[in-house]
Amino acid sequence: MSKTVVVGMSGGVDSSAAALILKRQGYNVIGLYMLNWEEQDARGACSAENDYADVQRVCSALDIPYYSVNFAKQYNERVFSYFLEEYRAGRTPNPDVLCNREIKFGPFRDYALSMGADFVATGHYCKIEHTGGRHRLLKAADAGKDQTYFLNQVRERQLENVLFPLADLPKSEVRKLAEEYGLSTAAKKDSTGICFIGERNFRKFLQNYLPAQSGKILTLDGEEVGTHIGLMYYTVGQRKGLDLGGRAGEEGRWFAVKKDLKNNILYVSHGDESPLYSKACKVSGLNWIGFDPAASFDCTAKFRYRQTEQSVKVNLKDGFAFVEFGTPQRAVTEGQYAVFYDSVACLGGGVIEEVYY
C-alpha cells in the first residue's frame, strides 16, 4: 500500500511541481491549501481566492484530492502580532522565518498528520536527512534558490515525516516539469512581499496598524539634514527612500546607519559606508537543527537571505550566541536572523539582538 503525503499547496509553481513529483514517485498525494490572511489587497481583490483557484486547477490536472484549511487566527496570533511588535520596537523582522515554524511546520503539519498522512511535503528548495532519530536540514542543489535560511527556526522535531521533493532541482527544471505536464502555474511568477499577505505598498499597509511619528534625520556629527516619516519604515543600510538630496560638490549616496528609538532620530551617512560595518553580534532565540553545538565553534553564517556565507566564530553563553565575524559585515540588522551553516547543512539560527561596531 502506497504511503500518503499531504502537500502544502500555495497556488505557485513550486508546490505544484512538488505534488507532481511525489505522484510520479508512487505516493498517494493530497493537496492542502492554507488560508492565513483574510483581507483584500489594494485593488480590492482577494489574492487568496486566485491562489486557491490555481490549486484547484493543478490538483484536478494531477487527479489528486484537495482541501483548504483556515489558519488566519493562528497566523495573526503567532506571526503577525510579532511582526508588528518588532516594528514598534524599531527593529526589522523577517516574518517568513516565523511563518515556517509557527504555521507551515506547526498547525499545518499537525493538521496534515491528523488527516492520516504518513508524510508532509512543501515546495521549499532544501534537502532533509532522517537518520538515527535525528533530522538534518541540508542545502538545496540549486544554491541560488536554497531556502534553508527561512527554515532556521523550525524545530528539529517538526522536521520528522517531512519531504522536500525539490531538493535536487534547479528552478528552471521545476518550471520545465510543470510546463511539460501542462500545469497552469508553470509560468506563474514567484510570490513576493510579506509571508501570506503578499505584495503591498508597505508603508500604507503598516500605517493601518502602527501610527507613524515623523522625526529628525541627523548625520553622525549631529547635523540635521531632513525629516523621516517614521523610524519603522527604515532599515540599516537602506539607500532608497530617504528623500535626501546630494551635497554640493560631493559624490555618493545617503545611507541609513542607525535608529534612535528613544529620541525618534534616524542617523545617516553620506558617501562613507564605513559606519555600516560591524565586527560581531549577539544572537538570541537559538534553535539548533540536527546539531549539538560546543561552547565555542567555527562555522559560516548568513545575516540576510541574499548573502554568501561568511566565516564566523560562535561563542555560546547564558543562552546567547556571541558571533565574531571573520571580516567586518555590512548592515547587520537587529531583528533579522543570523543563520549558521557547515559545508552541507543549516545548523540553525537565532535573532540578532545587538550589533557591535
Disulfide bonds with the S-S distance in Angstrom:
Cys99-Cys195 2.36
